[in-house]
Amino acid sequence: METGKDAELEAEVKAELRPSDSDSQTSFIRGSDLFGYVGIEDVLDQMRRKTMKAGFEFNIMVVGQSGLGKSTLVNTLFKSKVSRKSCSSNYEEKITKTVKLHSISHVIEEKGVKMKLTVIDTPGFGDQINNENCWEPIVKYVNEQYERYLREELNINRKRRIPDSRVHCCIYFLPATGHRLRPLDVEFMKRLGKVVSIVPVIAKADTLTVDERQEFKERIKQDLAANGIHIYPQREYDEDTEERVLNDRIRQESLPFAVVGTDKEHQVNGNKVLGRKTKWGIIEVENLAHCEFQQVKEF
């Protein structure tokens, strides 16, 4: 039978064995202080080779009313026919009574790097006279993917590589009205911004003049701030000073991105460029003087 003294002694021993703040030390050893070559940088090469061999997954959701060029922009972004509209031979654009989510996946390989790209489309969003709660199926879908991934991670006999169906990014298309955010835009971004990174873009921005575009962007930023809407990149995730400075510039100068999408090439000064041909000239998609598509691509 354990006596009171034995219990006290055991407690003291456990207390001594438990690491305290005073026992923990961290020092910084520079390369010049090492006895010889360790090869730490090889770890990065190993990780890079492993990642390139396995590839990675990127799931992007596009949300906006019909006719805003969602499919065209996604095709332009990845320079291939990746949208559901482009891949379906019998695709018929029609206004649905409810919001339905459709996804299509592709494996894209470039310079030895594989990426499984999944594009999630949301036909029917914002197309009705009464759009009340039309965001609910989208929020539900996003949360379901998180829960599915978490269940796989917590599984005792989990797979070596868990399929990732979580939505990594949502591109939200704003019509180029030149006014302010609509109630639908505000309600959707407030709700979805809590569960996924939102990147708002002004669709078909070539319908606005440069001055109209800038004024529209300023009004959108005012509405976002007034309604407490958080869009990507969020300030709380800035990891260091350099990243904070870069993201602050993006937040202040670029967002929301004014974009133009096309999959057609034209000759400009002897070079082939992606652009939209009008009677006034060619709007070059990847020319920052014409639109901000290039910034979205680099983003």
Secondary structure, DSSP 8 states (H G I E B T S, - for coil): ---HHHHHHHHHHHHHHS--TTT-------GGGSSS---TTHHHHHHHHHHHHH-EEEEEEEE--TTS-HHHHHHHHHTS--SHHHH-TT------SS---EEEEEEEEETTEEEEEEEEE-TTTT-SS--TTTTHHHHHHHHHHHHHHHHHHH-TT--SS-------EEEEEE---SS---HHHHHHHHHHTTTS-EEEEETTGGGS-HHHHHHHHHHHHHHHHHTT---SS-GGG--SHHHHHHHHHIIIII-SEE------EEEETTEEEEEEEETTEEEETT-TTT-SHHHHHH-
